[in-house]
Amino acid sequence: MTHMKTLLAGVIAVTLSQPALAQDAPEGLYSMNALIGADVFLATDREREVGEIEDVLIAEDMKVHGLVVDLDDDLEDVSGDGSRFVGAQMFSVEARSGDQLDQVSYSVYLNEDLDRVDDYPRVDNDWWAESKQAAADIWAKTKSGASSAWKATKEKTQGVLEDLQQTLE
């Protein structure tokens, strides 16, 4: 089971979407274990630490859907519970890795100012249930659409091939 979790983490890590990564050269592999707990900063103030990564959310297509960021309690512009959902297009990740797995580290940068971060969705059980259902609905529609597009393409291609074969005979 541990081997399967490690393998899955490696597969998931490789699927970090390119817009979410800010680095000069791709690392090739990314560690979800190292990303969880990584410090979070503002892209507009790269020295201002505002929290840390609490969780990484993966969608049905095995791509990073977003992060749950545990914002620091002492932030003036943040109200209520500090756990916020940050969509994949709303952050960047900088890798600082060495040659060993235990040397991998990341810094995460939120693309907006702190006053906008307070508007990010609060992560709680209601948010989780609603988001999970919405993502499942979108995936079901996408999967169905992709299947019917494939079927239509196959039918059109088959007709062209049959016409070509008749012409050659």
LOLUMFI-178702 format. One record per residue (C-alpha): residue number from 1; residue in one letter; x, y, z. Coordinates in Angstrom, 3 decimals, m for minus. Layout:
// residues N
 nuti nukol        u        v        w
  NUM     a        X        Y        Z
...
This chain:
// residues 169
 nuti nukol        u        v        w
    1     m    0.000    0.000    0.000
    2     t    2.829    2.416    0.837
    3     h    4.451    1.659   m2.523
    4     m    1.135    2.411   m4.266
    5     k    0.793    5.736   m2.402
    6     t    4.354    6.671   m3.340
    7     l    3.758    5.727   m6.967
    8     l    0.469    7.648   m7.048
    9     a    2.123   10.666   m5.448
   10     g    4.807   10.555   m8.127
   11     v    2.255   10.307  m10.931
   12     i    0.194   13.109   m9.451
   13     a    3.273   15.196   m8.877
   14     v    4.276   14.972  m12.518
   15     t    0.865   16.335  m13.515
   16     l    1.325   19.693  m11.794
   17     s   m0.028   22.008  m14.448
   18     q    2.533   24.208  m16.183
   19     p    0.813   27.537  m15.363
   20     a    1.106   26.677  m11.690
   21     l    4.865   26.274  m11.892
   22     a    7.235   29.215  m11.981
   23     q   10.737   28.045  m12.640
   24     d   13.468   28.280  m15.244
   25     a   13.839   24.580  m15.986
   26     p   11.385   21.744  m15.330
   27     e   12.372   19.473  m12.502
   28     g   10.745   16.411  m14.082
   29     l    9.272   15.101  m10.834
   30     y    7.513   16.960   m8.055
   31     s    6.881   15.721   m4.533
   32     m    3.406   16.236   m3.096
   33     n    4.841   15.346    0.301
   34     a    7.297   18.265    0.048
   35     l    4.629   20.609   m1.332
   36     i    2.356   20.024    1.676
   37     g    3.683   22.278    4.390
   38     a    5.505   24.558    1.932
   39     d    5.553   28.242    2.823
   40     v    3.143   30.515    0.970
   41     f    4.056   34.068   m0.022
   42     l    2.472   36.868   m2.003
   43     a    3.786   37.262   m5.544
   44     t    3.553   41.033   m5.027
   45     d    5.629   40.848   m1.819
   46     r    7.876   37.807   m2.140
   47     e    9.258   38.267    1.369
   48     r    5.869   38.248    3.096
   49     e    4.966   34.771    4.289
   50     v    1.191   34.434    4.633
   51     g    0.676   30.745    5.383
   52     e    1.482   27.196    4.348
   53     i    0.070   24.482    2.112
   54     e   m2.366   22.300    4.023
   55     d   m3.494   20.060    1.159
   56     v   m3.217   19.502   m2.594
   57     l   m6.482   18.760   m4.413
   58     i   m6.331   16.537   m7.487
   59     a   m9.149   16.414  m10.068
   60     e  m10.514   13.329  m11.859
   61     d   m8.067   13.928  m14.716
   62     m   m5.207   13.614  m12.200
   63     k   m4.180   17.266  m12.562
   64     v   m3.768   19.668   m9.692
   65     h   m7.136   21.375   m9.186
   66     g   m5.878   23.667   m6.460
   67     l   m4.388   24.005   m3.020
   68     v   m5.765   24.429    0.461
   69     v   m3.724   27.153    2.105
   70     d   m3.725   27.556    5.883
   71     l   m3.314   31.314    6.247
   72     d   m1.437   32.638    9.259
   73     d   m3.711   33.576   12.179
   74     d   m2.106   36.985   12.663
   75     l   m2.937   38.346    9.188
   76     e   m4.843   41.620    9.618
   77     d   m6.838   41.480    6.385
   78     v   m8.098   37.908    6.814
   79     s  m11.295   37.099    8.662
   80     g  m12.562   33.858   10.175
   81     d  m11.116   30.453    9.424
   82     g   m7.755   30.691    7.693
   83     s   m8.119   27.677    5.358
   84     r   m8.737   28.890    1.813
   85     f   m9.015   27.191   m1.573
   86     v   m6.615   28.538   m4.188
   87     g   m7.305   27.400   m7.765
   88     a   m4.415   26.158   m9.921
   89     q   m4.328   29.361  m11.977
   90     m   m4.051   31.521   m8.847
   91     f   m0.589   30.457   m7.666
   92     s    2.886   29.583   m8.822
   93     v    5.411   27.178   m7.352
   94     e    9.160   27.570   m7.239
   95     a   11.171   24.419   m6.723
   96     r   14.386   24.406   m4.747
   97     s   15.597   20.874   m4.978
   98     g   18.833   19.116   m4.485
   99     d   19.989   15.780   m5.753
  100     q   18.237   13.861   m2.964
  101     l   14.508   13.362   m2.328
  102     d   14.832   14.688    1.224
  103     q   16.311   17.938   m0.141
  104     v   13.279   18.895   m2.281
  105     s   11.531   22.064   m1.144
  106     y    9.074   24.522   m2.625
  107     s    7.812   28.040   m2.160
  108     v    4.287   28.899   m3.283
  109     y    3.326   32.390   m4.437
  110     l   m0.266   33.627   m4.510
  111     n   m0.960   35.758   m7.577
  112     e   m3.071   38.352   m5.746
  113     d   m2.722   40.828   m2.909
  114     l   m3.674   39.764    0.602
  115     d   m6.951   41.732    0.595
  116     r   m8.118   39.590   m2.371
  117     v   m6.966   36.365   m0.686
  118     d   m9.579   36.930    2.027
  119     d  m12.211   36.475   m0.716
  120     y  m10.934   32.995   m1.633
  121     p  m13.428   30.264   m0.666
  122     r  m13.183   29.053    2.925
  123     v  m12.553   25.330    2.996
  124     d  m14.982   23.440    5.212
  125     n  m17.218   20.353    4.905
  126     d  m19.943   22.248    2.996
  127     w  m17.391   23.635    0.529
  128     w  m15.913   20.156    0.078
  129     a  m19.295   18.529   m0.643
  130     e  m20.332   21.244   m3.118
  131     s  m16.962   21.301   m4.892
  132     k  m16.761   17.527   m5.096
  133     q  m20.217   17.318   m6.683
  134     a  m19.526   20.179   m9.108
  135     a  m16.254   18.585  m10.224
  136     a  m17.963   15.197  m10.676
  137     d  m20.708   16.815  m12.782
  138     i  m18.182   18.590  m14.995
  139     w  m16.159   15.409  m15.422
  140     a  m19.265   13.399  m16.353
  141     k  m20.196   15.962  m19.035
  142     t  m16.639   16.126  m20.371
  143     k  m16.273   12.354  m20.453
  144     s  m19.595   11.981  m22.253
  145     g  m18.721   14.708  m24.765
  146     a  m15.310   13.212  m25.458
  147     s  m16.854    9.792  m25.999
  148     s  m19.459   11.073  m28.464
  149     a  m16.823   13.138  m30.312
  150     w  m14.677   10.027  m30.646
  151     k  m17.661    8.030  m31.905
  152     a  m18.538   10.700  m34.499
  153     t  m14.923   10.911  m35.690
  154     k  m14.703    7.140  m35.959
  155     e  m17.930    6.950  m37.981
  156     k  m16.815    9.716  m40.376
  157     t  m13.387    8.167  m40.797
  158     q  m14.879    4.730  m41.413
  159     g  m17.129    6.164  m44.132
  160     v  m14.178    7.831  m45.859
  161     l  m12.165    4.608  m45.700
  162     e  m15.053    2.591  m47.166
  163     d  m15.459    5.126  m50.008
  164     l  m11.737    5.009  m50.705
  165     q  m11.744    1.229  m50.736
  166     q  m14.694    1.143  m53.203
  167     t  m12.910    3.627  m55.464
  168     l   m9.770    1.515  m55.480
  169     e  m11.706   m1.665  m56.346
